[in-house]
Amino acid sequence: MKIAVITDTFYTINGISRTYQELAKYCQKKNIRLDIFTIGTTAKHQKKGSVNIYQFTVSWPFKYYYDLPPFDARIIPPGFKEKFVLTKYDIIQLATPGSLGIAARLMLSSDPTPKVGVFHTMLAEYAGDWTEKNLKKLPDYLKYSITGLSQAAVWQILKWFYAKTDLVLAPSEEIKKKLKILKRPIKIFPRGVDTKIFNPNHKNKKSKLPVALYVGRLSPEKNLDLLVKLFKNRTDCQLWLVGDGPYKTGLMAQLPQAKFFGYLTGKRLSQIYANADFFIFPSTTDTFGNVILEAQASGLPVIVTNSGGPKELVKNKINGLIAKPKISAFNQAINYLLKDKKRRELMGQNARLSAESQSWPKVFEKLFKIYQGMI
């Protein structure tokens, strides 16, 4: 089997990159031919056993959504087409509807090779959020009208992007339902976690107060204003935030007592997870939430909203809590975890057991069964 993956992000820090980095490791170990095509600041080719990673540079960058590099609109150099068409693939996977993905989509309009589209990000919701925030000075009727139009426009682009795929992979059941608008066959492709890297054994210190942890992009669409309201006056636990983004400065100004770590990887990230007491994720638009699995693998109960994909990883009051994205509901969830340390630790143990069933090899075994059914 020869597989091509087209992704506008591979070396950066986000859930999409993590997924395809892990896929590369899996294919290398299994000696499966995988060619990954991506974009970056330099042109390079890496060969790792049966895996080739081709990175192309771009010209005239134009971001059509701030702080989401996988979805920049850019002009792709001719070298991509030359490399891409050299090999006859059994499966072509379009991972991101960004500039590289769109270029591949145009090239493949009449190609008979089975094509898989993967849905990672709620772009329409993000575009609506961005539009609403940038037009806040307009009257509400006009602002909401333009916001609705922007969301509808993005869905039209996505319908065009996925129109030539034979199958679309969704990360969760809730997203699968939303993707019926694409009018394509849809199957579930969840994400995995490395339970050795994310492990309670990395705990190396104890804080005086319980620690609530958030890991992810620091952007408004992650509903981080809810964290501000929850923790600006709390004195019974600490808030740690890992990540970076356009809202970092604003958050630091509003949460001077919180601890900001910036982007972290490797051992330091593993330790931060393991040293926290519970994980809090206020987003209502995430399609899956890799960080939820990382927190669970680290032995943390998680608090998520009842909207989006992350809630499908949580069994309420067993390995975490599912709450409405409101101050009262999240405060109640935090209090529930803080009130009983033994209960919190038991939920953390259950979270670890949940994560162990979501290893990357198990996830990719399911993915390759899907591939085999398409050939």
C-alpha positions in Angstrom: 0.0 0.0 0.0 1.3 3.4 -1.0 -0.3 6.4 0.8 0.0 10.1 0.2 -1.0 12.6 2.9 -1.4 16.3 2.0 -1.3 18.5 5.0 -0.6 22.2 5.4 0.9 21.6 8.8 3.3 19.0 9.9 6.2 20.4 11.9 4.2 22.9 13.9 2.6 22.4 17.4 -1.0 21.5 17.0 -3.3 18.5 17.0 -3.2 18.0 13.2 0.6 18.0 13.1 0.7 15.5 16.1 -1.6 13.1 14.3 0.5 12.9 11.1 3.8 12.8 13.0 2.4 9.8 14.8 1.1 8.3 11.5 4.7 8.7 10.1 6.1 6.8 13.1 3.5 4.0 12.7 4.2 3.6 9.0 7.9 3.6 9.5 7.6 0.9 12.1 5.3 -1.2 9.9 7.3 -0.5 6.7 4.4 1.0 5.0 5.1 3.5 2.1 3.9 6.9 3.2 4.6 10.2 1.4 3.7 13.3 3.4 3.5 16.6 1.5 3.5 19.8 3.6 4.6 23.5 3.6 7.0 25.4 5.7 9.7 28.1 5.7 12.3 26.0 4.0 12.2 23.4 1.2 13.5 20.0 2.4 13.1 16.3 2.0 13.4 13.8 4.9 13.4 10.1 4.4 12.8 7.9 7.4 12.7 4.3 6.3 9.5 3.8 4.3 8.3 7.4 5.0 9.1 10.5 2.9 8.4 14.0 4.1 8.4 16.6 1.4 8.3 20.2 2.6 7.8 23.0 0.2 8.2 26.8 0.6 5.5 29.2 -0.4 5.2 32.7 -1.8 2.8 35.6 -1.1 1.4 34.3 2.2 -2.1 35.5 3.0 -3.9 34.4 6.2 -7.6 34.0 5.8 -7.9 33.0 9.5 -5.5 34.5 12.1 -3.4 32.1 14.1 -4.5 29.0 12.2 -1.4 28.2 10.1 -2.9 25.1 8.6 -5.4 27.2 6.8 -3.4 30.0 5.2 -4.0 30.8 1.6 -0.7 30.8 -0.3 0.7 30.2 -3.7 2.2 26.8 -4.0 5.5 26.4 -6.0 5.6 24.1 -9.1 7.8 21.6 -7.3 4.8 20.2 -5.4 3.0 19.1 -8.5 6.2 17.5 -10.0 6.8 15.5 -6.8 3.2 14.6 -6.2 2.4 13.2 -9.6 5.5 11.0 -9.9 4.1 8.2 -7.8 0.9 6.1 -8.3 -0.7 6.0 -4.9 -3.3 3.6 -3.5 -4.8 6.1 -1.2 -4.6 9.9 -1.2 -5.5 11.7 2.0 -6.4 15.4 2.0 -5.8 16.4 5.6 -6.4 20.2 5.5 -8.4 22.5 3.3 -5.5 25.1 3.2 -3.4 26.2 0.3 -1.6 22.9 -0.2 -4.8 20.9 0.2 -6.7 23.1 -2.3 -3.8 22.8 -4.8 -4.0 19.0 -4.5 -7.8 19.1 -4.8 -7.5 21.0 -8.1 -5.0 18.5 -9.4 -7.1 15.5 -8.5 -10.4 16.5 -10.0 -10.4 13.6 -12.5 -7.9 11.3 -10.8 -9.4 7.8 -10.1 -7.3 7.1 -7.0 -9.4 6.6 -3.9 -9.4 9.9 -1.9 -10.0 10.4 1.8 -10.8 13.8 3.2 -10.2 14.4 6.9 -12.1 17.0 8.9 -10.1 18.4 11.8 -11.3 22.0 12.5 -14.6 23.8 12.7 -13.5 26.5 10.3 -17.0 28.0 9.8 -17.5 28.5 13.5 -14.0 30.0 13.8 -14.6 32.4 10.9 -17.9 33.4 12.5 -16.2 34.1 15.8 -13.5 36.1 14.1 -16.0 38.1 12.1 -18.2 38.9 15.1 -15.3 40.0 17.3 -13.8 42.3 14.6 -17.2 43.9 13.8 -18.2 44.5 17.4 -18.7 48.2 16.7 -21.4 47.6 14.2 -25.1 47.3 15.1 -26.0 43.8 16.3 -28.4 43.1 13.4 -25.7 43.9 10.8 -22.9 42.2 12.7 -24.8 39.0 13.1 -26.0 39.0 9.5 -22.4 39.3 8.3 -21.3 36.7 10.7 -23.9 34.3 9.4 -22.8 35.0 5.8 -19.2 34.3 6.6 -20.1 31.0 8.2 -22.2 30.0 5.2 -19.4 31.0 2.8 -16.9 28.8 4.6 -19.3 25.8 4.5 -19.6 26.3 0.7 -15.8 26.2 0.4 -15.6 23.1 2.5 -18.4 21.4 0.4 -16.4 22.1 -2.7 -13.1 20.9 -1.1 -14.6 17.5 0.0 -16.8 17.0 -3.1 -14.3 14.8 -4.9 -13.4 12.6 -1.9 -14.7 9.1 -1.7 -14.9 9.3 2.1 -14.7 11.9 4.8 -13.2 11.0 8.2 -14.7 12.8 11.3 -13.0 12.8 14.7 -16.2 12.3 16.7 -19.9 11.4 16.4 -21.1 15.0 17.0 -18.9 16.3 14.2 -20.0 13.4 12.0 -23.6 14.6 12.4 -22.6 18.2 11.5 -20.8 17.0 8.4 -23.9 15.6 6.8 -24.0 19.0 5.1 -21.0 17.8 2.9 -23.2 15.0 1.4 -20.3 12.5 1.5 -19.9 9.1 3.1 -18.5 9.6 6.6 -16.6 7.4 9.1 -15.0 8.0 12.4 -11.3 8.5 12.7 -10.5 9.4 16.4 -7.1 10.5 17.7 -4.6 8.7 20.0 -2.1 9.4 22.7 1.3 8.1 23.7 0.7 6.8 27.2 4.5 6.6 27.9 5.1 10.3 27.2 1.9 11.4 29.0 2.0 9.5 32.3 1.4 10.1 36.0 4.9 8.8 36.7 6.3 12.2 35.5 5.0 13.9 38.6 8.0 15.5 40.3 6.6 18.0 42.8 3.6 18.9 44.8 1.9 22.3 44.9 0.5 23.9 48.0 -2.9 24.4 46.3 -4.6 22.1 43.8 -3.7 23.0 40.2 -6.2 23.4 37.3 -4.4 23.1 34.0 -5.3 24.3 30.5 -3.2 23.3 27.5 -3.9 24.7 24.0 -3.9 27.7 21.7 -4.5 31.0 23.6 -7.1 32.4 21.2 -10.6 33.8 21.8 -12.4 31.0 19.9 -11.3 28.6 22.7 -13.8 30.3 25.0 -11.0 31.4 27.4 -13.0 34.3 28.7 -14.8 31.7 30.8 -11.4 30.8 32.4 -11.0 34.5 33.3 -14.4 34.7 35.0 -13.8 31.4 36.8 -10.3 32.1 38.2 -9.9 35.9 38.6 -11.2 35.7 42.2 -10.4 32.1 43.1 -8.0 31.5 46.0 -8.6 27.8 46.6 -6.7 26.5 43.5 -4.1 27.7 41.0 -4.5 28.0 37.2 -1.7 27.0 34.9 -1.8 27.7 31.1 0.4 26.1 28.5 0.4 27.4 25.0 0.6 30.7 23.1 -1.6 32.8 20.8 -3.1 36.2 20.1 -5.0 36.3 23.4 -2.0 35.6 25.6 -1.3 39.2 26.5 -5.0 39.8 27.3 -5.2 36.8 29.5 -2.0 37.7 31.4 -3.5 41.1 32.1 -6.8 39.7 33.5 -5.2 36.7 35.3 -2.1 38.1 37.0 -2.1 35.3 39.6 -2.1 32.5 36.9 1.0 30.9 35.7 1.8 31.0 32.0 4.3 28.5 30.6 4.2 29.3 26.8 4.6 26.5 24.3 6.1 23.4 25.9 7.1 20.0 24.4 8.8 16.9 25.6 9.6 16.1 29.2 8.7 19.5 30.5 5.2 19.2 29.0 4.8 15.7 30.5 5.8 17.0 33.9 3.4 19.9 33.8 0.5 17.6 33.0 1.5 15.1 35.7 1.9 17.9 38.3 -1.6 19.3 37.9 -4.6 18.0 39.7 -7.3 18.4 37.1 -7.7 19.6 33.5 -10.1 22.3 32.3 -11.1 22.9 28.7 -13.8 25.5 28.1 -13.8 25.2 24.3 -17.2 24.7 22.6 -15.9 24.3 19.0 -13.1 21.7 19.2 -13.8 18.6 17.0 -11.8 16.2 19.2 -9.3 17.7 21.6 -6.0 15.8 21.6 -5.1 17.6 24.9 -8.0 15.9 26.6 -6.4 12.5 25.9 -3.0 13.8 27.0 -4.5 15.0 30.3 -6.3 11.7 30.8 -3.1 9.7 30.1 -1.4 11.9 32.7 -4.0 10.8 35.3 -6.1 14.0 35.4 -9.9 14.2 35.6 -11.0 16.7 32.9 -13.8 19.3 32.8 -15.2 19.9 29.3 -18.3 21.6 27.9 -21.3 19.7 26.6 -20.7 21.1 23.1 -18.1 19.7 20.6 -16.1 16.6 20.3 -14.2 16.5 23.6 -17.3 15.5 25.7 -17.2 12.1 23.9 -14.0 11.3 25.7 -15.5 11.9 29.1 -17.8 9.7 31.2 -19.4 12.2 33.5 -18.4 11.8 37.2 -16.3 8.7 36.2 -13.2 10.1 34.6 -14.2 13.7 34.4 -17.1 16.2 34.3 -19.3 17.5 31.5 -20.7 21.0 32.1 -22.6 23.6 30.3 -20.3 26.4 29.1 -21.5 28.7 31.9 -19.8 30.2 35.0 -22.2 28.5 37.4 -21.9 25.1 35.8 -18.1 25.2 35.6 -17.8 26.5 39.1 -19.9 23.6 40.3 -17.6 21.2 38.5 -14.5 22.7 39.9 -16.0 22.6 43.4 -16.9 19.0 42.9 -13.3 18.1 42.2 -11.8 20.2 44.9 -14.2 19.0 47.7 -13.0 15.4 47.7 -9.4 14.7 47.0 -9.9 10.9 47.1 -12.7 11.1 44.6 -10.6 13.4 42.4 -7.7 10.9 42.4 -10.0 8.0 41.6 -11.4 9.9 38.7 -7.8 10.5 37.6 -7.1 6.8 37.7 -10.2 6.1 35.6 -9.0 8.8 33.1 -5.7 7.0 32.8 -7.5 3.7 32.0 -9.6 5.4 29.4 -6.5 6.8 27.7 -4.8 3.5 27.6 -7.5 2.2 25.2 -6.7 5.1 22.8 -3.1 4.3 21.9 -1.9 5.6 18.5 -1.3 2.0 17.2 -4.9 1.0 17.9 -6.2 4.2 16.2 -4.1 3.6 13.1 -5.1 -0.1 12.9 -8.7 1.1 12.5 -7.6 3.7 9.9 -5.9 1.1 7.8 -8.9 -1.1 7.9 -10.8 1.8 6.4 -8.1 2.2 3.7 -8.2 -1.5 2.8 -12.0 -1.3 2.3 -11.5 1.4 -0.2 -8.9 -0.2 -2.5 
